[in-house]
Amino acid sequence: MDSRTRMLTAWSFKEPDRVPLEIYLYPPAAGLPGADKILEFEANEADNFRWVPGFDWGFQGLDTTYAEEIIEDHPGEFKRLLHTQTTSAGTFTAITKHTYGDADPNDYHWEKRYIATLEDFARIAKADRVVRPFDAQGYRTGCAEVGTRGLPGTGLFHPLGTLVRNSTMDEVYIWLMTEDRLVMEYLERCTEQVCATLATLPAETLADPPVFMTYALEMLIPPWMGRAHFDRLVFPFDRRINDSIHRIGGRHRAHCHGNSGEYLELFADMGIDGVEPLEPPHYGDNILAIAKQQVGTRMLLSGNIVSQAFHLDAFTVEHVRELVKQAIDVGAAGGGFTLKTTGGAVGNGKTREQCIKDIDCNLALIDAWRKFGAY
């Protein structure tokens, strides 16, 4: 089977020739020992969801002009950046602090988020919204480049998850409890915008099936939000968006770290078609055998290999092989499962040593997949 066929067979809850294996190299890790082997596997054998251009969601669903500038710089120590989004609802600013020498250049500290005050939120909530543009040519070109080497997917605006990520954490969850009218106005306006945007997509442009991806739900489950707020602020709005995805023949794959296990049936009920990375204890609460029993024929389940542990001194390649064998033994039957690590791309760590060990562990993962992954 080619990679596309393998992934679609698994997503049809049938058994392909092998368990699909998702692996990506983190670009800053290129050149480290073993990285060339990961890149070769990614190019020729991995079964990846591959990002392609699609919507321009702007800033919180609004047209924006983005700018950034260094406002403080201490070479060899740290620098601070000012980020500015200029929209029809006004200007929103954020400040980040970046430490020199980190192996991961995207590991930084938010000193100020864009939506820091209730007045900021009110401007966003009450802003006029229109159907967002779709880069049809870029999408078609991206899908053609993917070909049979995986499945193309494009990002989807998740109104509440994006709001939380762009807001001051100390404030936003209080607003969700105390500013009901404003929260509901924001969710209604944004949900209608997303559904209307999806409805404009021409069928002849889309992949078969079109895959849409979000990175939001991990901020909308415990310990951030409880079940009552999820049922009121997430479920009905996400259900409407997922219905719109399904009307155009699409599928929604959701990224959700942490304690997602007790929410998997809710995810399926509200129309999610796939979820990752299924972190097991102690990083989350997902027990793969239970997940398969509950939703194994309703959602594509992906992940379960705790790559956060790869950085621990006592963790060995033998541990990796055992994790892979266990995950395949439990998850493979009947399809509906892809093997994937829970901590992101390969070679992602705070130090060079951590990045190299992460690569070594992922090479062991590939070896174990070759041994145990065939049906």
N, C-alpha and C positions, 0 to 999 in steps of 0.2 A: 504493500500500500504506500502511496505517497502521503506526505504529512497532512495535507488537507483532508484526504479521505479518511485517514486514521482518526483525526480529531472529530470529524463530523459523525463517523461511526460511533465513537465513544459518546458523543453528545446526543446520539439517537438511542442511547442505552442498549447498545449492542456491543459485542466484543470484536475489536479490530485485531490486527495481527500482533500488535504490541501495545502495552500501556503507553499512551502519549507521555512524553517527558518535556517539560518546559524548562529551558535554560537560556539566560541572557548574560552576557558579560557587561559589567559596569564599565563604561568607556574609560574613566580615569585609571582603571586597572590594566589597561592594555600595556604590554611590555613587561609586566611582572612574570616571574617564572611560572610556567604552565598556562598562562593566559592564551597563548597561541593555540593550544589544544582545545580550550573552551570555545574560542572563536571559530575554529574549524568545525567543532560539533554543532555550534549554533547555526552556522551557514549551511551545513549539509545533512544534519540528522535531527536536530531539535524540532519539537512540535509546538511552535510558539504562536500565541496571539500577537500579531504585529501591528503596531500603530500606523494608521494612515491619516492624512489630512481629512477634515470634515467640516464641522461647524466652527464659526468664529463666535464664541460666547462672550467675548469682551471681558468686562469686569462685572461680575454678578448679573450677567445677561444684558449689560448696557455697552454701547459703543464707548471706547476709551482710547486715550492717548497715554502711553506709558513712558515714564522717564525714570532714570535712577542716577544718583551721584554719590560720590564718596564724601562724607561729611567729617570723617576723622580717620586718620591712617597712622598706625605705628608699625612700620615695616619690621617683620620678624615676630610681631606680637599679634595685633588684630587690626581690623578696619571696620568702620560702621558705614552702612549704606542707607540713603534715603530713597524710598520708592514712592513714586507719585502716579496715581491713576486720575486722569481728568475726564469726567463723564458729564452727561446731561444733568445728572443729579448733584453736580459739584465735584470738588477735588477731595480725594481720599489719599492719605499718606501712611506709610509704614516705615519702620526702622529695623534693620537687622545688623547683628554683630557677627563677624567672620574671623575665626582664628587662623593665623598663618600656620602652615605645617600639617594641618589635618590631611589625612589621606583622602578623605571624602570632602570635596569642595562644596558639596550641597548640604553639609552638616553645619548649620548656623543657628543662632539664637535670635528669636523675635523679641525685640525690646518694645516695639509698638506695632499693633495690628492696624489694618486699614479701617475697620469699623470699630472704633474705640469708645464711642459714646452713644447714648440713646438717640441723640440728634442725628448722628451718622446713620444709624439704623433706619430712622424715620425717612430720611432722604432716599435711601435705597428702597424701602418698602413702598413708597408712594410714587416712585418714578414711573413714567410712561414706558411701556414695553412694546416691542414690535418683534415680528418674526425674524429670527437670526439668519444671516447668510450661510450658505453651504458651498464649499469649494468643490463643485462637481468634477472639474478637470483634475484637481489635485487628488481627489478621492479615486477617480478612475485610474489615474496613473499609479497611485499607490497600490491599488488592488492588483493591477497588472504586474507590478514588480514583485508582489507577494507570490502570485501564481499559485502553485501547488505546495509551496514551502510554508504552510501554516494557514492561519485564518486572519484576514484583515479586520481591524476593529478601530472605532473612532470614539473620542470622548464625548460624554453627555453631561450637560449641566445638571447638577443635583442641587436644587435651591437651598434646602436646609443644611446639607452637609457643607456646601460651599460657604454659606453664611457663617457657620460655626468656625470653619478654618480661617476665615478672614476677620474674625471678631476677637475682641479681648476675652479670654476664657473666663475671667472673673465676672464678666458682665453678661455674656450672651445667654448662659443658661438661666440666669435670673430673669432676663427679658422673656424667655420662653414660658416662665411661670407667672410673670406679673404684667406683661404687655400683650394680653391675649388678642385684642382687636388689631393691633399693629402686626403681630405675628401672622394672624390669619389672613390679613390683607396681603402681606408679602407672599405667603405661600399660594394663595389663590392667583395672584397676578403672575407669579413665576411659573406655576404649574400650567396655567393656560398658555403662557408664552412657549414653554417647551412642547406641549401637545400640538399647538398650532404650527410650530416649526417642523416637527416631525411629519405633520400632515402634508407639508409642501414638497416632500422629497419625491422625485419621480422614480417610479419602480424600475425603469430601464437603466437608471444610473447605479442602482444599488447592487452590492454583492449578494450572493445567494448562499446563506442568509446574511443580511446586514447585522453586524455585531456592534453593540454600543456598550461602553464601559464607564463605570462610575467608581469614585474613590471617596466614599462619604459615610457609609453606614457605621464604620467603627467609632465615629464620633456621636452616634445616636443610639447607642446601647449602653448598658452598665459598663463602667461606673459613671459615665457621663449623663445618661438619661435612663429613666426607669420605664417599665412596661406601659404605664398609663399614658405617659407623654408620647411614647412610640406609637401607641394605638391611635392617638388623636392627631399627632403632628407629622408622622411619617407614613403610616400605613395607607390612609385614604389617598394622599397626594401621590405617593409612589405607585399605587395601584393604577391611578389614572394615566400616569406617564407610561407604565409598562403596558397597559392596554393599547396606548397609541403606538408603542413599538411593535406590538404583536399585529396590529392592524396593517402594518406595512411589511409583515413577514419577518420582522427583526427579532433579535434576542438581546437580552440585557445580562451582562456579566458584572457582578458587583465584587469589589475588593472590600474586605472587612476583617481587620485584625481583631485579636482579643476574644472576649467571651461571646462569640456568635453562636455557639452550639445550641443554646436554649432558644434562639431566635430563628433557626433554620426553617422550621415549619411555617413561621410567619413570613419569612422571605419568599418561600415558595407560594404561599397563599396570595401574596401581593404581586406575584407575577415575575419574580426574578428567575432567570433561566440557568444561571451558573454563579458560583460563589467561590472565592479563594481568599486567604490561603489556609483556612482550617487549622488554626494553631491549637495543638494539643496542650494539656497541662504540662508545665506550670505557666506557659505563655498565654494560654487561652483555656477554653473549656470544651474543646471539640474532641469527642471520642469517635473515631472514624467508623467503627462498627455501628454505633448508634445513628450516626448521620446517614449511613447507607440504608439502614432499616427505615428511618423516618422519611427521607427525601431522595433516596438513591435513584428513583425513576422519575424524578420531577426536576432536579437541578443537576448540572454538571458540577461535581465536587472536585476541587483542585487544591493540591498542597500537601500539608501534614508533615513535611520534613523540617524539623526545627533548626534552621540554619543559624539562628541567633546563638545556639549552643556551639557552633563550629569555632567560635572565638575563645571558648573556655580552654584553659591549658590542659585540663584532664580529658578533653574530648578527643577521640581518635578516629581514624578512618574505619576501624572495626565497628565503632558505634554507628557510623554512617551506613555501612552495609546492613547492619541489623535493622535500623530504622526503615531503610528502603524495602527490605524483605517483608517486614511487618506491614507496611503500608500497602504493598502490592497484594499480599495475602488477604488483607481485609477489603481493600478498595476496588480491586480489579474485576471481580466477578460481575458479569452482566453489563460491563462497560460503565459509562457515566462517571469516570474518574480519570484525572490526569495527575501524574506525579510532578510535584513542584515544591521548592523550598518556601519557607514562610517568611524569610527575612529580606527578600528582594533579590536584585541582580548579583551575580558572582563577582567577588573581589571588592565588596563594599564593607569597609571597616574604618576604624579611627586611625589605625597605624598601618604602616607597610607590612609589618609582621602579621597582623590580623588579616589583611587582604590576601597575603600569600597562603596562609593556612586555610582561608575560605576557598581559595582556588583548589588546593589539595583535596579538601573534603568534597568539593563538587566533582572532581575527577574520580574520586572513589564512588560517588553517587552514580556517575555514568557507568562505571564498571559493574556496580551492583545491578543497575537497570538492565545491562546487557545480559546478566546472568539470570535474573528473576523476572524480567518484564515481558517475556513472550507468552501469549495465550496458548 
